[in-house]
Amino acid sequence: MDYNKKTIEDISLSGKKALVRCDFNVPQDDSGRITADKRIVESLPTLKYLLDQGAAVIACSHLGRPKGEFNEKYSLAPVATRLSELLGIQVKLCRDVVGQDAQEKAAAVKPGELVLLENVRFHSEETKNDPEFAKKLASLADVFVNDAFGTSHRAHASTAGVADYLPAVCGYLIQKEIKVMGQALDNPKRDFIAILGGAKVSDKIGVINNLLEKTDAIIIGGAMAYTFIKANSEPIGISRCEEDKLDYAREMMDKARSKGVRFLLPVDHACAEKFDAGAAPVVCKSIADNMMGLDIGPETIALYSKEIEKAGTVVWNGPMGVFEFESFAEGTRSIARSLAESGAVSIIGGGDSAAAAEQLGFADKMTHISTGGGASLELLEGLTLPGIACLQGK
Ligand code: AMP
C-alpha cells in the first residue's frame, strides 16, 4: 500500500466545507456518561487546524453497534457536549445523518464553526458502503478528511465510500499512523524486531507471515507461545493451545529458519495450576502436566530484553502474559520497560498492548501507540486499508 498520502496541510481549506470522519467511539457508563474522552481529545489537533484555516467542519463518527436504526442509547449527544467544552465553541448536533436536519445544518455551517452529524451507523447503508448513501453524505461537503484510523480497515460509506465523490485527504492522526508504521514496514531502522503476544495464534497468522518477510527477529510471548512450544514437541501442561494451528506454527518456524529470521520462544514460564488472579506464580523451564503458563519467566525477560537493546525498530502487539493479574504482569511490564528505555523506534499496536502500556505506566515513553487495534494489525499484515487507500496520493 502507498503510505504517501495528502494531508489537511496539502490542500486549501479556507471557505470549504470539510466532512471529517472522526473516531468518537468512546466508552460510556449505563447512564450514557463518557468514561474516557481520550478519543475526543485526540481528534482536537485536526479539528482545530481545520477551524483555524477557515473551514466549516461537518464531523461524523460511529458509536457502538446500533444495527442500522436510530437508538437514543447510541446518540452522539454526549460527544457533542464534550467536544463543545474542549473546543470552546458551540457544537450543534444534527438529529440525523443525511436527512433534512443534517442537510439544513450542513448548509448553514460557517467557516470556523462545527456541526456534528448523528451516529453514521443509524443507517445500515453505512457498513454496506452503499453508494447512494455515500453520495448523500458527500453532498454535504466540499472535501473529505479521514482521521478515524480505528475504522480505516473497513470499507464503509463514511470511511471510504465518500472518497468516490470528494477530494480526500487524511488528518493528523492517520498521518502519524501511516508515517510511523509505513516507515517501519518499508524502510525500518535495523534490527527490526516484532514482539507478538496475546491470546491466539489464529489472530496473528497473517501478521507473522508478513513480518517474516521484513524483520530480523520475531519474539513470541503470551498464550500463543504455547502452541509454538507444543509444535516443537515440548511439554505445555494445561496451557492454552490451538491444536489446529500446530502445523501452521511449524511452517512459520521453518520459514523463519530458511529466511534467517531469529524466532524466539520463551525459555521459562510463570505458571499456576488454575487461571486465577490469586494464584502464586511458580517459575519453571519445563511445564508440569498440571500447570499452565500465564507469563514469561525471568530468563525469558532477560533474553528478550537483550534483543530489544540491539533493535533499531520494534513493533509490539499483544501482552506477554495475563497482565490483568498483578502476579502475572511482570513479563509484560519488563518488556514495556526495556522498550521504553531502548533507543529504538517503538511502535505499539492498539488494543490490549496499548492498554497494557498505559496501565503499566510506559505509554508516554513509546514513539507511537496506534489508535486502532484491528487496523494496525491489518497494516502489519501488509493488507490494503480502504480508508487509507481511498485518499489522494501526494
Ligand atoms: P489479544 O487480545 O490477542 O492481544 O490477547 C490479550 C489477552 O491475552 C489478555 O487478556 C491476556 O490476559 C491474555 N493472555 C496473555 N497471555 C496469556 C496466557 N499465557 N494464558 C492465557 N491468557 C493469556
Residues whose N, C-alpha, C, O or C-beta is under 5 A from the ligand:
A	BS01	AMP	G197 G198 A199 K200 G222 A223 R240 G293 L294 D295 G318 P319 M320 G321 V322 F323 D352
